[in-house]
Amino acid sequence: TVQPRKNVAAIVTAFAQIAEQIPHDLLLAGQIGWRSSGIMAIIDALPDEIKSRIHLLGFVPDDQKIGLIKGASAFLYPSLYEGFGFPLLEANACGVPVITANTSSLAELSNTGGAIPIDPQSDAALKGAIVRVLNDAELRDSLIAAGYENIQRFSWQQAAETVMHLMEQQA
């Protein structure tokens, strides 16, 4: 969902500031959410040559999401607050370099090198990470390899066993 806690305003602002340095477009997936008017105002205020490279995709169904992620050059997920962060793991599983926040659950999900962790409040950190990932093939390859390793730590079987163990302790 496009909303403030996802830090979309920072993504758009960073993209606008580095757009001349990269040939990539910015794809924003997710339905427009609460308090998104500020984000939309930032996009609307951009020059047409930059605004034309930002694509609001809206809701992406599950059967199209994996293809969209796999086609990405980088997955930007500098969210300010997350409960878990499945999209980060989905990007790891798709072999896409991830840039994420070094806060909330995202820090734990990416602590094995499966992403570049950044301060989500730092525009400079986000811009720098994007440029590095898009321009450094060796870094991209290492993030992709680490992402594949990272997802091995997670499975639905493991989650179910953990929940069962916790329930048995409470009984």
For each residue, the residues with C-beta under 8 A, 3 or more apart:
1: 6 30 31 32 33
2: 6 8 28 30 31 32 33 36 39 56
3: 6 8 33 34 35 36 39
4: 7 8 9 35 36 38 39 80
5: 79 80 81
6: 1 2 3 30 79 80
7: 4 10 11 78 79 80 101 120
8: 2 3 4 11 12 28 36 39
9: 4 12 13 38 39 42
10: 7 13 14 78 120 123 126
11: 7 8 14 15 26 28 76 78 126
12: 8 9 15 16 26 28 39 42 43 46 54
13: 9 10 16 17 42 123
14: 10 11 17 18 123 126 127 130
15: 11 12 18 19 26 50 53 54 130
16: 12 13 19 46 50
17: 13 14 123 127
18: 14 15 21 22 127 130 131
19: 15 16 22 50 53
20:
21: 18 131
22: 18 19 130 131 134 135
23:
24: 53 73 134
25: 53 54 55
26: 11 12 15 53 54 55
27: 55 57 68 72
28: 2 8 11 12 54 55 56 57
29: 57 58 59 60 65 68
30: 1 2 6 33 57 58 59 60
31: 1 2 58 59
32: 1 2 36 40 56 58
33: 1 2 3 30 36
34: 3
35: 3 4 38
36: 2 3 4 8 32 33 39 40
37: 40 41
38: 4 9 35 41 42
39: 2 3 4 8 9 12 36 42 43
40: 32 36 37 43 44
41: 37 38 44 45
42: 9 12 13 38 39 45 46
43: 12 39 40 46 51 54 56
44: 40 41 51
45: 41 42
46: 12 16 42 43 50 51 54
47: 50 51
48: 51 52
49: 52 53
50: 15 16 19 46 47 53 54
51: 43 44 46 47 48 54
52: 48 49
53: 15 19 24 25 26 49 50
54: 12 15 25 26 28 43 46 50 51
55: 25 26 27 28
56: 2 28 32 43
57: 27 28 29 30 60 68
58: 29 30 31 32
59: 29 30 31
60: 29 30 57 64 65 68
61: 64 65
62: 65 66
63: 66
64: 60 61 67 68
65: 29 60 61 62 68 69 90
66: 62 63 69 70 90 94
67: 64 70 71
68: 27 29 57 60 64 65 71 72
69: 65 66 72 75 90 91 94 96
70: 66 67 94 95 96
71: 67 68
72: 27 68 69 75 91 94 96
73: 24 96 97 133 134
74: 96 97 98 99 130 133 134
75: 69 72 87 88 91 96 97 98 99
76: 11 99 126 130
77: 85 87 88 91 98 99 100 101 106 115
78: 7 10 11 99 100 101 118 120 126
79: 5 6 7 82 85 100 101 104 106 120
80: 4 5 6 7 101 103 104 120
81: 5 104
82: 79 85 101 104 105 106
83: 105
84: 105 109
85: 77 79 82 88 89 100 104 105 106 109
86: 89 90
87: 75 77 90 91
88: 75 77 85 91 92 98 100 106 109 110 114 115
89: 85 86 92 93 109 150 151 154
90: 65 66 69 86 87 93 94
91: 69 72 75 77 87 88 94 96 98 147
92: 88 89 95 96 98 114 115 147 148 150 151
93: 89 90 147 148 151
94: 66 69 70 72 90 91
95: 70 92 144 147 148
96: 69 70 72 73 74 75 91 92 144 147
97: 73 74 75 115 116 133 139 140 143 144 147
98: 74 75 77 88 91 92 110 114 115 116 143 147
99: 74 75 76 77 78 115 116 118 126 129 130 133
100: 77 78 79 85 88 106 109 110 115 116 117 118
101: 7 77 78 79 80 82 104 106 107 117 118 119 120
102: 106 107 117 118 119 120
103: 80 106 107 119 120
104: 79 80 81 82 85 101 107
105: 82 83 84 85 108 109
106: 77 79 82 85 88 100 101 102 103 109 110 115 117
107: 101 102 103 104 110 111 117
108: 105 111
109: 84 85 88 89 100 105 106 114 115 150
110: 88 98 100 106 107 113 114 115 117 150
111: 107 108 117
112: 146 149 150 153
113: 110 142 143 146 149 150
114: 88 92 98 109 110 143 146 147 149 150 151
115: 77 88 92 97 98 99 100 106 109 110 143 146 147 150
116: 97 98 99 100 129 132 133 143
117: 100 101 102 106 107 110 111
118: 78 99 100 101 102 122 125 126 129
119: 101 102 103 122 125
120: 7 10 78 79 80 101 102 103 126
121:
122: 118 119 125 126
123: 10 13 14 17 126 127
124: 127 128
125: 118 119 122 128 129
126: 10 11 14 76 78 99 118 120 122 123 129 130
127: 14 17 18 123 124 130 131
128: 124 125 131 132
129: 99 116 118 125 126 132 133
130: 14 15 18 22 74 76 99 126 127 133 134
131: 18 21 22 127 128 134 135
132: 116 128 129 135 136 139
133: 73 74 97 99 116 129 130 136 139 140 143
134: 22 24 73 74 130 131
135: 22 131 132
136: 132 133 139 140
137: 140 141
138: 141 142
139: 97 132 133 136 142 143
140: 97 133 136 137 143 144
141: 137 138 144 145
142: 113 138 139 145 146
143: 97 98 113 114 115 116 133 139 140 146 147
144: 95 96 97 140 141 147 148
145: 141 142 148 149
146: 112 113 114 115 142 143 149 150
147: 91 92 93 95 96 97 98 114 115 143 144 150 151
148: 92 93 95 144 145 151 152
149: 112 113 114 145 146 152
150: 89 92 109 110 112 113 114 115 146 147 153
151: 89 92 93 114 147 148 154
152: 148 149
153: 112 150
154: 89 151 158 159
155: 158 159
156: 159 160
157: 160 161
158: 154 155 161 162
159: 154 155 156 162 163
160: 156 157 163 164
161: 157 158 164 165
162: 158 159 165 166
163: 159 160 166 167
164: 160 161 167 168
165: 161 162 168 169
166: 162 163 169 170
167: 163 164 170 171
168: 164 165 171
169: 165 166
170: 166 167
171: 167 168
